[in-house]
Amino acid sequence: MGPARESTTANRGRTMSPEKRIADPDEIARFVTYLARPESTYINGVSLTIDGAFSA
């Protein structure tokens, strides 16, 4: 996939997202970090989606 294709795909993702942007890698990292902390040990057997409300 070349740069032009990636740009088109990214732009499509931005326009379709309720937040009109693509997630910042730091946002994903904070989510994963939270799940790795002891405070999240009661979370189990669930599918958690981080998609900026795209699937809401």
mmCIF entry with sequence, helices, sheets and N, C-alpha, C, O atoms, coordinates in Angstrom:
data_MODEL
# 
_entry.id   MODEL 
# 
_entity.id                         1 
_entity.type                       polymer 
_entity.pdbx_number_of_molecules   1 
# 
_entity_poly.entity_id                      1 
_entity_poly.type                           'polypeptide(L)' 
_entity_poly.nstd_linkage                   no 
_entity_poly.nstd_monomer                   no 
_entity_poly.pdbx_seq_one_letter_code       MGPARESTTANRGRTMSPEKRIADPDEIARFVTYLARPESTYINGVSLTIDGAFSA 
_entity_poly.pdbx_seq_one_letter_code_can   MGPARESTTANRGRTMSPEKRIADPDEIARFVTYLARPESTYINGVSLTIDGAFSA 
_entity_poly.pdbx_strand_id                 A 
# 
loop_
_entity_poly_seq.entity_id 
_entity_poly_seq.num 
_entity_poly_seq.mon_id 
_entity_poly_seq.hetero 
1 1  MET n 
1 2  GLY n 
1 3  PRO n 
1 4  ALA n 
1 5  ARG n 
1 6  GLU n 
1 7  SER n 
1 8  THR n 
1 9  THR n 
1 10 ALA n 
1 11 ASN n 
1 12 ARG n 
1 13 GLY n 
1 14 ARG n 
1 15 THR n 
1 16 MET n 
1 17 SER n 
1 18 PRO n 
1 19 GLU n 
1 20 LYS n 
1 21 ARG n 
1 22 ILE n 
1 23 ALA n 
1 24 ASP n 
1 25 PRO n 
1 26 ASP n 
1 27 GLU n 
1 28 ILE n 
1 29 ALA n 
1 30 ARG n 
1 31 PHE n 
1 32 VAL n 
1 33 THR n 
1 34 TYR n 
1 35 LEU n 
1 36 ALA n 
1 37 ARG n 
1 38 PRO n 
1 39 GLU n 
1 40 SER n 
1 41 THR n 
1 42 TYR n 
1 43 ILE n 
1 44 ASN n 
1 45 GLY n 
1 46 VAL n 
1 47 SER n 
1 48 LEU n 
1 49 THR n 
1 50 ILE n 
1 51 ASP n 
1 52 GLY n 
1 53 ALA n 
1 54 PHE n 
1 55 SER n 
1 56 ALA n 
# 
_struct_asym.id          A 
_struct_asym.entity_id   1 
# 
loop_
_struct_conf.conf_type_id 
_struct_conf.id 
_struct_conf.pdbx_PDB_helix_id 
_struct_conf.beg_label_comp_id 
_struct_conf.beg_label_asym_id 
_struct_conf.beg_label_seq_id 
_struct_conf.pdbx_beg_PDB_ins_code 
_struct_conf.end_label_comp_id 
_struct_conf.end_label_asym_id 
_struct_conf.end_label_seq_id 
_struct_conf.pdbx_end_PDB_ins_code 
_struct_conf.beg_auth_comp_id 
_struct_conf.beg_auth_asym_id 
_struct_conf.beg_auth_seq_id 
_struct_conf.end_auth_comp_id 
_struct_conf.end_auth_asym_id 
_struct_conf.end_auth_seq_id 
_struct_conf.pdbx_PDB_helix_class 
_struct_conf.details 
_struct_conf.pdbx_PDB_helix_length 
HELX_P HELX_P1 AA1 PRO A 3  ? MET A 16 ? PRO A 3  MET A 16 1 ? 14 
HELX_P HELX_P2 AA2 PRO A 25 ? ALA A 36 ? PRO A 25 ALA A 36 1 ? 12 
HELX_P HELX_P3 AA3 PRO A 38 ? SER A 40 ? PRO A 38 SER A 40 5 ? 3  
# 
_struct_conf_type.id          HELX_P 
_struct_conf_type.criteria    ? 
_struct_conf_type.reference   ? 
# 
loop_
_atom_site.group_PDB 
_atom_site.id 
_atom_site.type_symbol 
_atom_site.label_atom_id 
_atom_site.label_alt_id 
_atom_site.label_comp_id 
_atom_site.label_asym_id 
_atom_site.label_entity_id 
_atom_site.label_seq_id 
_atom_site.pdbx_PDB_ins_code 
_atom_site.Cartn_x 
_atom_site.Cartn_y 
_atom_site.Cartn_z 
_atom_site.occupancy 
_atom_site.B_iso_or_equiv 
_atom_site.pdbx_formal_charge 
_atom_site.auth_seq_id 
_atom_site.auth_comp_id 
_atom_site.auth_asym_id 
_atom_site.auth_atom_id 
_atom_site.pdbx_PDB_model_num 
ATOM 1   N N  . MET A 1 1  ? 0.850   -1.164  0.000  1.00 0.00 ? 1  MET A N  1 
ATOM 2   C CA . MET A 1 1  ? 0.000   0.000   0.000  1.00 0.00 ? 1  MET A CA 1 
ATOM 3   C C  . MET A 1 1  ? 0.900   1.232   0.000  1.00 0.00 ? 1  MET A C  1 
ATOM 4   O O  . MET A 1 1  ? 1.728   1.395   0.896  1.00 0.00 ? 1  MET A O  1 
ATOM 5   N N  . GLY A 1 2  ? 0.745   2.087   -0.987 1.00 0.00 ? 2  GLY A N  1 
ATOM 6   C CA . GLY A 1 2  ? 1.582   3.272   -1.103 1.00 0.00 ? 2  GLY A CA 1 
ATOM 7   C C  . GLY A 1 2  ? 1.069   4.433   -0.275 1.00 0.00 ? 2  GLY A C  1 
ATOM 8   O O  . GLY A 1 2  ? -0.016  4.362   0.302  1.00 0.00 ? 2  GLY A O  1 
ATOM 9   N N  . PRO A 1 3  ? 1.856   5.511   -0.217 1.00 0.00 ? 3  PRO A N  1 
ATOM 10  C CA . PRO A 1 3  ? 1.475   6.676   0.587  1.00 0.00 ? 3  PRO A CA 1 
ATOM 11  C C  . PRO A 1 3  ? 0.136   7.274   0.191  1.00 0.00 ? 3  PRO A C  1 
ATOM 12  O O  . PRO A 1 3  ? -0.628  7.687   1.063  1.00 0.00 ? 3  PRO A O  1 
ATOM 13  N N  . ALA A 1 4  ? -0.169  7.332   -1.096 1.00 0.00 ? 4  ALA A N  1 
ATOM 14  C CA . ALA A 1 4  ? -1.449  7.905   -1.531 1.00 0.00 ? 4  ALA A CA 1 
ATOM 15  C C  . ALA A 1 4  ? -2.607  7.068   -1.016 1.00 0.00 ? 4  ALA A C  1 
ATOM 16  O O  . ALA A 1 4  ? -3.617  7.620   -0.578 1.00 0.00 ? 4  ALA A O  1 
ATOM 17  N N  . ARG A 1 5  ? -2.483  5.764   -1.060 1.00 0.00 ? 5  ARG A N  1 
ATOM 18  C CA . ARG A 1 5  ? -3.533  4.871   -0.566 1.00 0.00 ? 5  ARG A CA 1 
ATOM 19  C C  . ARG A 1 5  ? -3.730  5.030   0.945  1.00 0.00 ? 5  ARG A C  1 
ATOM 20  O O  . ARG A 1 5  ? -4.862  5.068   1.428  1.00 0.00 ? 5  ARG A O  1 
ATOM 21  N N  . GLU A 1 6  ? -2.626  5.121   1.682  1.00 0.00 ? 6  GLU A N  1 
ATOM 22  C CA . GLU A 1 6  ? -2.718  5.296   3.125  1.00 0.00 ? 6  GLU A CA 1 
ATOM 23  C C  . GLU A 1 6  ? -3.408  6.609   3.464  1.00 0.00 ? 6  GLU A C  1 
ATOM 24  O O  . GLU A 1 6  ? -4.220  6.668   4.387  1.00 0.00 ? 6  GLU A O  1 
ATOM 25  N N  . SER A 1 7  ? -3.090  7.647   2.729  1.00 0.00 ? 7  SER A N  1 
ATOM 26  C CA . SER A 1 7  ? -3.695  8.944   2.975  1.00 0.00 ? 7  SER A CA 1 
ATOM 27  C C  . SER A 1 7  ? -5.194  8.903   2.718  1.00 0.00 ? 7  SER A C  1 
ATOM 28  O O  . SER A 1 7  ? -5.968  9.462   3.495  1.00 0.00 ? 7  SER A O  1 
ATOM 29  N N  . THR A 1 8  ? -5.612  8.254   1.648  1.00 0.00 ? 8  THR A N  1 
ATOM 30  C CA . THR A 1 8  ? -7.032  8.130   1.329  1.00 0.00 ? 8  THR A CA 1 
ATOM 31  C C  . THR A 1 8  ? -7.750  7.325   2.409  1.00 0.00 ? 8  THR A C  1 
ATOM 32  O O  . THR A 1 8  ? -8.845  7.696   2.830  1.00 0.00 ? 8  THR A O  1 
ATOM 33  N N  . THR A 1 9  ? -7.157  6.254   2.850  1.00 0.00 ? 9  THR A N  1 
ATOM 34  C CA . THR A 1 9  ? -7.753  5.426   3.897  1.00 0.00 ? 9  THR A CA 1 
ATOM 35  C C  . THR A 1 9  ? -7.859  6.207   5.201  1.00 0.00 ? 9  THR A C  1 
ATOM 36  O O  . THR A 1 9  ? -8.888  6.151   5.874  1.00 0.00 ? 9  THR A O  1 
ATOM 37  N N  . ALA A 1 10 ? -6.811  6.932   5.561  1.00 0.00 ? 10 ALA A N  1 
ATOM 38  C CA . ALA A 1 10 ? -6.829  7.728   6.784  1.00 0.00 ? 10 ALA A CA 1 
ATOM 39  C C  . ALA A 1 10 ? -7.902  8.813   6.704  1.00 0.00 ? 10 ALA A C  1 
ATOM 40  O O  . ALA A 1 10 ? -8.624  9.045   7.673  1.00 0.00 ? 10 ALA A O  1 
ATOM 41  N N  . ASN A 1 11 ? -8.007  9.469   5.564  1.00 0.00 ? 11 ASN A N  1 
ATOM 42  C CA . ASN A 1 11 ? -9.022  10.515  5.411  1.00 0.00 ? 11 ASN A CA 1 
ATOM 43  C C  . ASN A 1 11 ? -10.430 9.932   5.507  1.00 0.00 ? 11 ASN A C  1 
ATOM 44  O O  . ASN A 1 11 ? -11.312 10.555  6.098  1.00 0.00 ? 11 ASN A O  1 
ATOM 45  N N  . ARG A 1 12 ? -10.649 8.776   4.947  1.00 0.00 ? 12 ARG A N  1 
ATOM 46  C CA . ARG A 1 12 ? -11.954 8.123   5.039  1.00 0.00 ? 12 ARG A CA 1 
ATOM 47  C C  . ARG A 1 12 ? -12.280 7.795   6.487  1.00 0.00 ? 12 ARG A C  1 
ATOM 48  O O  . ARG A 1 12 ? -13.412 7.985   6.933  1.00 0.00 ? 12 ARG A O  1 
ATOM 49  N N  . GLY A 1 13 ? -11.292 7.305   7.218  1.00 0.00 ? 13 GLY A N  1 
ATOM 50  C CA . GLY A 1 13 ? -11.491 7.001   8.634  1.00 0.00 ? 13 GLY A CA 1 
ATOM 51  C C  . GLY A 1 13 ? -11.837 8.242   9.439  1.00 0.00 ? 13 GLY A C  1 
ATOM 52  O O  . GLY A 1 13 ? -12.690 8.203   10.325 1.00 0.00 ? 13 GLY A O  1 
ATOM 53  N N  . ARG A 1 14 ? -11.171 9.334   9.125  1.00 0.00 ? 14 ARG A N  1 
ATOM 54  C CA . ARG A 1 14 ? -11.456 10.596  9.837  1.00 0.00 ? 14 ARG A CA 1 
ATOM 55  C C  . ARG A 1 14 ? -12.877 11.070  9.566  1.00 0.00 ? 14 ARG A C  1 
ATOM 56  O O  . ARG A 1 14 ? -13.581 11.464  10.495 1.00 0.00 ? 14 ARG A O  1 
ATOM 57  N N  . THR A 1 15 ? -13.299 11.039  8.338  1.00 0.00 ? 15 THR A N  1 
ATOM 58  C CA . THR A 1 15 ? -14.624 11.571  8.005  1.00 0.00 ? 15 THR A CA 1 
ATOM 59  C C  . THR A 1 15 ? -15.741 10.680  8.526  1.00 0.00 ? 15 THR A C  1 
ATOM 60  O O  . THR A 1 15 ? -16.830 11.177  8.812  1.00 0.00 ? 15 THR A O  1 
ATOM 61  N N  . MET A 1 16 ? -15.509 9.391   8.658  1.00 0.00 ? 16 MET A N  1 
ATOM 62  C CA . MET A 1 16 ? -16.542 8.474   9.131  1.00 0.00 ? 16 MET A CA 1 
ATOM 63  C C  . MET A 1 16 ? -16.632 8.421   10.653 1.00 0.00 ? 16 MET A C  1 
ATOM 64  O O  . MET A 1 16 ? -17.655 8.004   11.196 1.00 0.00 ? 16 MET A O  1 
ATOM 65  N N  . SER A 1 17 ? -15.579 8.836   11.343 1.00 0.00 ? 17 SER A N  1 
ATOM 66  C CA . SER A 1 17 ? -15.544 8.783   12.796 1.00 0.00 ? 17 SER A CA 1 
ATOM 67  C C  . SER A 1 17 ? -16.379 9.901   13.408 1.00 0.00 ? 17 SER A C  1 
ATOM 68  O O  . SER A 1 17 ? -16.314 11.038  12.941 1.00 0.00 ? 17 SER A O  1 
ATOM 69  N N  . PRO A 1 18 ? -17.162 9.602   14.444 1.00 0.00 ? 18 PRO A N  1 
ATOM 70  C CA . PRO A 1 18 ? -17.929 10.652  15.123 1.00 0.00 ? 18 PRO A CA 1 
ATOM 71  C C  . PRO A 1 18 ? -17.034 11.770  15.666 1.00 0.00 ? 18 PRO A C  1 
ATOM 72  O O  . PRO A 1 18 ? -17.472 12.916  15.770 1.00 0.00 ? 18 PRO A O  1 
ATOM 73  N N  . GLU A 1 19 ? -15.803 11.449  16.007 1.00 0.00 ? 19 GLU A N  1 
ATOM 74  C CA . GLU A 1 19 ? -14.892 12.460  16.537 1.00 0.00 ? 19 GLU A CA 1 
ATOM 75  C C  . GLU A 1 19 ? -14.128 13.182  15.432 1.00 0.00 ? 19 GLU A C  1 
ATOM 76  O O  . GLU A 1 19 ? -13.383 14.122  15.710 1.00 0.00 ? 19 GLU A O  1 
ATOM 77  N N  . LYS A 1 20 ? -14.301 12.759  14.196 1.00 0.00 ? 20 LYS A N  1 
ATOM 78  C CA . LYS A 1 20 ? -13.654 13.369  13.021 1.00 0.00 ? 20 LYS A CA 1 
ATOM 79  C C  . LYS A 1 20 ? -12.132 13.376  13.111 1.00 0.00 ? 20 LYS A C  1 
ATOM 80  O O  . LYS A 1 20 ? -11.469 14.313  12.668 1.00 0.00 ? 20 LYS A O  1 
ATOM 81  N N  . ARG A 1 21 ? -11.600 12.313  13.693 1.00 0.00 ? 21 ARG A N  1 
ATOM 82  C CA . ARG A 1 21 ? -10.150 12.171  13.778 1.00 0.00 ? 21 ARG A CA 1 
ATOM 83  C C  . ARG A 1 21 ? -9.810  10.710  14.003 1.00 0.00 ? 21 ARG A C  1 
ATOM 84  O O  . ARG A 1 21 ? -10.675 9.897   14.329 1.00 0.00 ? 21 ARG A O  1 
ATOM 85  N N  . ILE A 1 22 ? -8.554  10.395  13.828 1.00 0.00 ? 22 ILE A N  1 
ATOM 86  C CA . ILE A 1 22 ? -8.037  9.058   14.089 1.00 0.00 ? 22 ILE A CA 1 
ATOM 87  C C  . ILE A 1 22 ? -7.383  9.087   15.467 1.00 0.00 ? 22 ILE A C  1 
ATOM 88  O O  . ILE A 1 22 ? -6.814  10.105  15.859 1.00 0.00 ? 22 ILE A O  1 
ATOM 89  N N  . ALA A 1 23 ? -7.456  8.001   16.189 1.00 0.00 ? 23 ALA A N  1 
ATOM 90  C CA . ALA A 1 23 ? -6.893  7.939   17.540 1.00 0.00 ? 23 ALA A CA 1 
ATOM 91  C C  . ALA A 1 23 ? -5.404  8.250   17.541 1.00 0.00 ? 23 ALA A C  1 
ATOM 92  O O  . ALA A 1 23 ? -4.657  7.848   16.649 1.00 0.00 ? 23 ALA A O  1 
ATOM 93  N N  . ASP A 1 24 ? -5.012  8.959   18.546 1.00 0.00 ? 24 ASP A N  1 
ATOM 94  C CA . ASP A 1 24 ? -3.608  9.232   18.796 1.00 0.00 ? 24 ASP A CA 1 
ATOM 95  C C  . ASP A 1 24 ? -3.025  7.961   19.417 1.00 0.00 ? 24 ASP A C  1 
ATOM 96  O O  . ASP A 1 24 ? -3.658  7.379   20.298 1.00 0.00 ? 24 ASP A O  1 
ATOM 97  N N  . PRO A 1 25 ? -1.853  7.514   18.997 1.00 0.00 ? 25 PRO A N  1 
ATOM 98  C CA . PRO A 1 25 ? -1.272  6.305   19.589 1.00 0.00 ? 25 PRO A CA 1 
ATOM 99  C C  . PRO A 1 25 ? -1.189  6.363   21.114 1.00 0.00 ? 25 PRO A C  1 
ATOM 100 O O  . PRO A 1 25 ? -1.284  5.331   21.778 1.00 0.00 ? 25 PRO A O  1 
ATOM 101 N N  . ASP A 1 26 ? -1.014  7.555   21.669 1.00 0.00 ? 26 ASP A N  1 
ATOM 102 C CA . ASP A 1 26 ? -0.956  7.702   23.124 1.00 0.00 ? 26 ASP A CA 1 
ATOM 103 C C  . ASP A 1 26 ? -2.296  7.329   23.771 1.00 0.00 ? 26 ASP A C  1 
ATOM 104 O O  . ASP A 1 26 ? -2.315  6.806   24.885 1.00 0.00 ? 26 ASP A O  1 
ATOM 105 N N  . GLU A 1 27 ? -3.407  7.590   23.092 1.00 0.00 ? 27 GLU A N  1 
ATOM 106 C CA . GLU A 1 27 ? -4.726  7.218   23.626 1.00 0.00 ? 27 GLU A CA 1 
ATOM 107 C C  . GLU A 1 27 ? -4.854  5.705   23.730 1.00 0.00 ? 27 GLU A C  1 
ATOM 108 O O  . GLU A 1 27 ? -5.372  5.185   24.718 1.00 0.00 ? 27 GLU A O  1 
ATOM 109 N N  . ILE A 1 28 ? -4.387  5.015   22.725 1.00 0.00 ? 28 ILE A N  1 
ATOM 110 C CA . ILE A 1 28 ? -4.421  3.549   22.744 1.00 0.00 ? 28 ILE A CA 1 
ATOM 111 C C  . ILE A 1 28 ? -3.502  3.025   23.846 1.00 0.00 ? 28 ILE A C  1 
ATOM 112 O O  . ILE A 1 28 ? -3.858  2.102   24.578 1.00 0.00 ? 28 ILE A O  1 
ATOM 113 N N  . ALA A 1 29 ? -2.327  3.621   23.953 1.00 0.00 ? 29 ALA A N  1 
ATOM 114 C CA . ALA A 1 29 ? -1.364  3.191   24.980 1.00 0.00 ? 29 ALA A CA 1 
ATOM 115 C C  . ALA A 1 29 ? -1.926  3.385   26.389 1.00 0.00 ? 29 ALA A C  1 
ATOM 116 O O  . ALA A 1 29 ? -1.727  2.528   27.250 1.00 0.00 ? 29 ALA A O  1 
ATOM 117 N N  . ARG A 1 30 ? -2.624  4.495   26.638 1.00 0.00 ? 30 ARG A N  1 
ATOM 118 C CA . ARG A 1 30 ? -3.209  4.712   27.968 1.00 0.00 ? 30 ARG A CA 1 
ATOM 119 C C  . ARG A 1 30 ? -4.265  3.667   28.283 1.00 0.00 ? 30 ARG A C  1 
ATOM 120 O O  . ARG A 1 30 ? -4.377  3.225   29.426 1.00 0.00 ? 30 ARG A O  1 
ATOM 121 N N  . PHE A 1 31 ? -5.034  3.271   27.292 1.00 0.00 ? 31 PHE A N  1 
ATOM 122 C CA . PHE A 1 31 ? -6.056  2.237   27.475 1.00 0.00 ? 31 PHE A CA 1 
ATOM 123 C C  . PHE A 1 31 ? -5.401  0.901   27.837 1.00 0.00 ? 31 PHE A C  1 
ATOM 124 O O  . PHE A 1 31 ? -5.821  0.228   28.779 1.00 0.00 ? 31 PHE A O  1 
ATOM 125 N N  . VAL A 1 32 ? -4.391  0.535   27.093 1.00 0.00 ? 32 VAL A N  1 
ATOM 126 C CA . VAL A 1 32 ? -3.684  -0.726  27.353 1.00 0.00 ? 32 VAL A CA 1 
ATOM 127 C C  . VAL A 1 32 ? -3.005  -0.677  28.723 1.00 0.00 ? 32 VAL A C  1 
ATOM 128 O O  . VAL A 1 32 ? -3.026  -1.657  29.468 1.00 0.00 ? 32 VAL A O  1 
ATOM 129 N N  . THR A 1 33 ? -2.409  0.459   29.046 1.00 0.00 ? 33 THR A N  1 
ATOM 130 C CA . THR A 1 33 ? -1.759  0.614   30.348 1.00 0.00 ? 33 THR A CA 1 
ATOM 131 C C  . THR A 1 33 ? -2.759  0.446   31.483 1.00 0.00 ? 33 THR A C  1 
ATOM 132 O O  . THR A 1 33 ? -2.460  -0.205  32.485 1.00 0.00 ? 33 THR A O  1 
ATOM 133 N N  . TYR A 1 34 ? -3.919  1.017   31.337 1.00 0.00 ? 34 TYR A N  1 
ATOM 134 C CA . TYR A 1 34 ? -4.954  0.856   32.370 1.00 0.00 ? 34 TYR A CA 1 
ATOM 135 C C  . TYR A 1 34 ? -5.301  -0.624  32.554 1.00 0.00 ? 34 TYR A C  1 
ATOM 136 O O  . TYR A 1 34 ? -5.404  -1.104  33.683 1.00 0.00 ? 34 TYR A O  1 
ATOM 137 N N  . LEU A 1 35 ? -5.478  -1.337  31.453 1.00 0.00 ? 35 LEU A N  1 
ATOM 138 C CA . LEU A 1 35 ? -5.842  -2.755  31.551 1.00 0.00 ? 35 LEU A CA 1 
ATOM 139 C C  . LEU A 1 35 ? -4.745  -3.593  32.198 1.00 0.00 ? 35 LEU A C  1 
ATOM 140 O O  . LEU A 1 35 ? -5.017  -4.658  32.753 1.00 0.00 ? 35 LEU A O  1 
ATOM 141 N N  . ALA A 1 36 ? -3.514  -3.113  32.127 1.00 0.00 ? 36 ALA A N  1 
ATOM 142 C CA . ALA A 1 36 ? -2.390  -3.850  32.721 1.00 0.00 ? 36 ALA A CA 1 
ATOM 143 C C  . ALA A 1 36 ? -2.212  -3.539  34.212 1.00 0.00 ? 36 ALA A C  1 
ATOM 144 O O  . ALA A 1 36 ? -1.430  -4.201  34.894 1.00 0.00 ? 36 ALA A O  1 
ATOM 145 N N  . ARG A 1 37 ? -2.931  -2.543  34.712 1.00 0.00 ? 37 ARG A N  1 
ATOM 146 C CA . ARG A 1 37 ? -2.794  -2.140  36.112 1.00 0.00 ? 37 ARG A CA 1 
ATOM 147 C C  . ARG A 1 37 ? -3.637  -3.030  37.025 1.00 0.00 ? 37 ARG A C  1 
ATOM 148 O O  . ARG A 1 37 ? -4.628  -3.611  36.584 1.00 0.00 ? 37 ARG A O  1 
ATOM 149 N N  . PRO A 1 38 ? -3.244  -3.136  38.292 1.00 0.00 ? 38 PRO A N  1 
ATOM 150 C CA . PRO A 1 38 ? -4.008  -3.938  39.259 1.00 0.00 ? 38 PRO A CA 1 
ATOM 151 C C  . PRO A 1 38 ? -5.458  -3.463  39.426 1.00 0.00 ? 38 PRO A C  1 
ATOM 152 O O  . PRO A 1 38 ? -6.332  -4.269  39.746 1.00 0.00 ? 38 PRO A O  1 
ATOM 153 N N  . GLU A 1 39 ? -5.722  -2.175  39.214 1.00 0.00 ? 39 GLU A N  1 
ATOM 154 C CA . GLU A 1 39 ? -7.082  -1.647  39.371 1.00 0.00 ? 39 GLU A CA 1 
ATOM 155 C C  . GLU A 1 39 ? -8.073  -2.239  38.368 1.00 0.00 ? 39 GLU A C  1 
ATOM 156 O O  . GLU A 1 39 ? -9.283  -2.157  38.575 1.00 0.00 ? 39 GLU A O  1 
ATOM 157 N N  . SER A 1 40 ? -7.580  -2.822  37.309 1.00 0.00 ? 40 SER A N  1 
ATOM 158 C CA . SER A 1 40 ? -8.480  -3.364  36.295 1.00 0.00 ? 40 SER A CA 1 
ATOM 159 C C  . SER A 1 40 ? -8.669  -4.874  36.393 1.00 0.00 ? 40 SER A C  1 
ATOM 160 O O  . SER A 1 40 ? -9.204  -5.482  35.467 1.00 0.00 ? 40 SER A O  1 
ATOM 161 N N  . THR A 1 41 ? -8.243  -5.491  37.490 1.00 0.00 ? 41 THR A N  1 
ATOM 162 C CA . THR A 1 41 ? -8.301  -6.947  37.591 1.00 0.00 ? 41 THR A CA 1 
ATOM 163 C C  . THR A 1 41 ? -9.726  -7.509  37.601 1.00 0.00 ? 41 THR A C  1 
ATOM 164 O O  . THR A 1 41 ? -9.922  -8.690  37.316 1.00 0.00 ? 41 THR A O  1 
ATOM 165 N N  . TYR A 1 42 ? -10.710 -6.686  37.921 1.00 0.00 ? 42 TYR A N  1 
ATOM 166 C CA . TYR A 1 42 ? -12.099 -7.172  37.937 1.00 0.00 ? 42 TYR A CA 1 
ATOM 167 C C  . TYR A 1 42 ? -12.709 -7.187  36.529 1.00 0.00 ? 42 TYR A C  1 
ATOM 168 O O  . TYR A 1 42 ? -13.798 -7.725  36.331 1.00 0.00 ? 42 TYR A O  1 
ATOM 169 N N  . ILE A 1 43 ? -12.016 -6.606  35.564 1.00 0.00 ? 43 ILE A N  1 
ATOM 170 C CA . ILE A 1 43 ? -12.476 -6.632  34.172 1.00 0.00 ? 43 ILE A CA 1 
ATOM 171 C C  . ILE A 1 43 ? -12.022 -7.955  33.569 1.00 0.00 ? 43 ILE A C  1 
ATOM 172 O O  . ILE A 1 43 ? -10.826 -8.233  33.477 1.00 0.00 ? 43 ILE A O  1 
ATOM 173 N N  . ASN A 1 44 ? -12.995 -8.763  33.161 1.00 0.00 ? 44 ASN A N  1 
ATOM 174 C CA . ASN A 1 44 ? -12.642 -10.028 32.524 1.00 0.00 ? 44 ASN A CA 1 
ATOM 175 C C  . ASN A 1 44 ? -13.784 -10.494 31.631 1.00 0.00 ? 44 ASN A C  1 
ATOM 176 O O  . ASN A 1 44 ? -14.937 -10.108 31.827 1.00 0.00 ? 44 ASN A O  1 
ATOM 177 N N  . GLY A 1 45 ? -13.459 -11.311 30.668 1.00 0.00 ? 45 GLY A N  1 
ATOM 178 C CA . GLY A 1 45 ? -14.464 -11.906 29.801 1.00 0.00 ? 45 GLY A CA 1 
ATOM 179 C C  . GLY A 1 45 ? -15.301 -10.904 29.030 1.00 0.00 ? 45 GLY A C  1 
ATOM 180 O O  . GLY A 1 45 ? -16.489 -11.129 28.797 1.00 0.00 ? 45 GLY A O  1 
ATOM 181 N N  . VAL A 1 46 ? -14.697 -9.816  28.640 1.00 0.00 ? 46 VAL A N  1 
ATOM 182 C CA . VAL A 1 46 ? -15.440 -8.785  27.925 1.00 0.00 ? 46 VAL A CA 1 
ATOM 183 C C  . VAL A 1 46 ? -14.599 -8.292  26.751 1.00 0.00 ? 46 VAL A C  1 
ATOM 184 O O  . VAL A 1 46 ? -13.369 -8.300  26.796 1.00 0.00 ? 46 VAL A O  1 
ATOM 185 N N  . SER A 1 47 ? -15.278 -7.874  25.727 1.00 0.00 ? 47 SER A N  1 
ATOM 186 C CA . SER A 1 47 ? -14.596 -7.276  24.583 1.00 0.00 ? 47 SER A CA 1 
ATOM 187 C C  . SER A 1 47 ? -14.716 -5.751  24.717 1.00 0.00 ? 47 SER A C  1 
ATOM 188 O O  . SER A 1 47 ? -15.819 -5.204  24.712 1.00 0.00 ? 47 SER A O  1 
ATOM 189 N N  . LEU A 1 48 ? -13.590 -5.091  24.834 1.00 0.00 ? 48 LEU A N  1 
ATOM 190 C CA . LEU A 1 48 ? -13.568 -3.647  24.953 1.00 0.00 ? 48 LEU A CA 1 
ATOM 191 C C  . LEU A 1 48 ? -13.099 -3.043  23.635 1.00 0.00 ? 48 LEU A C  1 
ATOM 192 O O  . LEU A 1 48 ? -12.058 -3.422  23.098 1.00 0.00 ? 48 LEU A O  1 
ATOM 193 N N  . THR A 1 49 ? -13.866 -2.116  23.133 1.00 0.00 ? 49 THR A N  1 
ATOM 194 C CA . THR A 1 49 ? -13.548 -1.494  21.844 1.00 0.00 ? 49 THR A CA 1 
ATOM 195 C C  . THR A 1 49 ? -13.125 -0.067  22.077 1.00 0.00 ? 49 THR A C  1 
ATOM 196 O O  . THR A 1 49 ? -13.816 0.696   22.751 1.00 0.00 ? 49 THR A O  1 
ATOM 197 N N  . ILE A 1 50 ? -12.000 0.290   21.523 1.00 0.00 ? 50 ILE A N  1 
ATOM 198 C CA . ILE A 1 50 ? -11.559 1.679   21.571 1.00 0.00 ? 50 ILE A CA 1 
ATOM 199 C C  . ILE A 1 50 ? -11.541 2.175   20.128 1.00 0.00 ? 50 ILE A C  1 
ATOM 200 O O  . ILE A 1 50 ? -10.609 1.914   19.367 1.00 0.00 ? 50 ILE A O  1 
ATOM 201 N N  . ASP A 1 51 ? -12.607 2.901   19.779 1.00 0.00 ? 51 ASP A N  1 
ATOM 202 C CA . ASP A 1 51 ? -12.757 3.320   18.387 1.00 0.00 ? 51 ASP A CA 1 
ATOM 203 C C  . ASP A 1 51 ? -13.351 4.721   18.239 1.00 0.00 ? 51 ASP A C  1 
ATOM 204 O O  . ASP A 1 51 ? -13.859 5.065   17.172 1.00 0.00 ? 51 ASP A O  1 
ATOM 205 N N  . GLY A 1 52 ? -13.293 5.521   19.283 1.00 0.00 ? 52 GLY A N  1 
ATOM 206 C CA . GLY A 1 52 ? -13.793 6.885   19.188 1.00 0.00 ? 52 GLY A CA 1 
ATOM 207 C C  . GLY A 1 52 ? -15.272 6.968   18.913 1.00 0.00 ? 52 GLY A C  1 
ATOM 208 O O  . GLY A 1 52 ? -15.722 7.907   18.257 1.00 0.00 ? 52 GLY A O  1 
ATOM 209 N N  . ALA A 1 53 ? -16.042 6.011   19.396 1.00 0.00 ? 53 ALA A N  1 
ATOM 210 C CA . ALA A 1 53 ? -17.504 5.949   19.260 1.00 0.00 ? 53 ALA A CA 1 
ATOM 211 C C  . ALA A 1 53 ? -17.971 5.544   17.861 1.00 0.00 ? 53 ALA A C  1 
ATOM 212 O O  . ALA A 1 53 ? -19.148 5.693   17.533 1.00 0.00 ? 53 ALA A O  1 
ATOM 213 N N  . PHE A 1 54 ? -17.066 5.041   17.048 1.00 0.00 ? 54 PHE A N  1 
ATOM 214 C CA . PHE A 1 54 ? -17.422 4.652   15.681 1.00 0.00 ? 54 PHE A CA 1 
ATOM 215 C C  . PHE A 1 54 ? -18.507 3.561   15.671 1.00 0.00 ? 54 PHE A C  1 
ATOM 216 O O  . PHE A 1 54 ? -19.406 3.587   14.830 1.00 0.00 ? 54 PHE A O  1 
ATOM 217 N N  . SER A 1 55 ? -18.420 2.617   16.595 1.00 0.00 ? 55 SER A N  1 
ATOM 218 C CA . SER A 1 55 ? -19.384 1.513   16.599 1.00 0.00 ? 55 SER A CA 1 
ATOM 219 C C  . SER A 1 55 ? -20.580 1.762   17.512 1.00 0.00 ? 55 SER A C  1 
ATOM 220 O O  . SER A 1 55 ? -21.431 0.886   17.670 1.00 0.00 ? 55 SER A O  1 
ATOM 221 N N  . ALA A 1 56 ? -20.651 2.941   18.111 1.00 0.00 ? 56 ALA A N  1 
ATOM 222 C CA . ALA A 1 56 ? -21.762 3.253   19.036 1.00 0.00 ? 56 ALA A CA 1 
ATOM 223 C C  . ALA A 1 56 ? -23.067 3.454   18.301 1.00 0.00 ? 56 ALA A C  1 
ATOM 224 O O  . ALA A 1 56 ? -24.093 3.722   18.926 1.00 0.00 ? 56 ALA A O  1 
# 
